[in-house]
Amino acid sequence: MSTQDTNHSAASEPLHPVLSAIVRELAQEREKLLEVAQSIPAAQREVRPAPDRWTAAENLSHLAVVEQSSGKLFSVHARQLREAGAPPDTTSDPAAVIEAFNRFSVQLRNQRLQAPERVAPAENASFDEALEQLMQSRTRLLDAIEKANGLPLGSVSAPHPRLGEITLYEWLLMIARHEARHTDQLRELLSQLTASPATPTSSTTS
């Protein structure tokens, strides 16, 4: 778990076991993402390896937008549960929740996907600004998770544009696995930049 995540939860009530496991996965995937992103030379972080590929900065900007929008959806549905006086969560097996989500294989890059316009990266995204946006979106997400602690998050579903109806637990797992997918994309980007000349920026796929 990153220092940011550890400090954020230090003064809070212990998280439900399922949320705790998911927060660990979120932190682990974020750590991997940042390690790869920051390994890309500074001069190449806003450079395309090909006309139809995002820059490193655009990848991070896209992830911040996805986390922000997904976090808002999670927060709205969790608040509705809380205001409805939902009973405490009785889910006791984090591994089962995580294993069930594996059916979607979100992190695998065996198929290129076109990102919806609403989660497209900022135009001419700055690497440093995208990093800051990622930190801010994660802080807001962790706040939403703490407020949802103890709620039956596996009992409520909301539609995802690609995955269909998924539970609130699965929305959080989607954020982590989506980052894992883009960590691999950044590894590919670094390899392509090393092997080919720089390409001007333009819109592309995720």
HUTA-V83138 format. One line per field, one symbol per residue. ss: DSSP state (~ for helix, > for strand, _ for the rest). burial: + if it has 16 or more other C-alpha atoms within 10 Angstrom, else -. A space follows every 10 residues. Layout:
ss->???
burial->???
This chain:
ss->__~~~~~~~~ ______~~~~ ~~~~~~~~~~ ~~~~~~~~~_ _~~~___>__ __>__~~~~~ ~~~~~~~~~~ ~~~~~~~~~~ ~~~____>__ ___~~~~~~~ ~~~~______ ______~~~_ ______~~~~ ~~~~~~~~~~ ~~~~~~~___ >_~~~_>>>> ___>>>>~~~ ~~~~~~~~~~ ~~~~~~~~~~ ~~~~~___>_ ____>_
burial->----+----- ----+++++- +++++++-++ --+--++--+ ---+++++++ --++++++++ ++++++++++ +++++-+++- ++-------- +-----++-- +----++--- --------++ ++--+++--+ +-++--++++ ++-+++-+++ ++++--+--- -----+++++ ++++++++++ +++++++-++ --+----+-- +--+-+
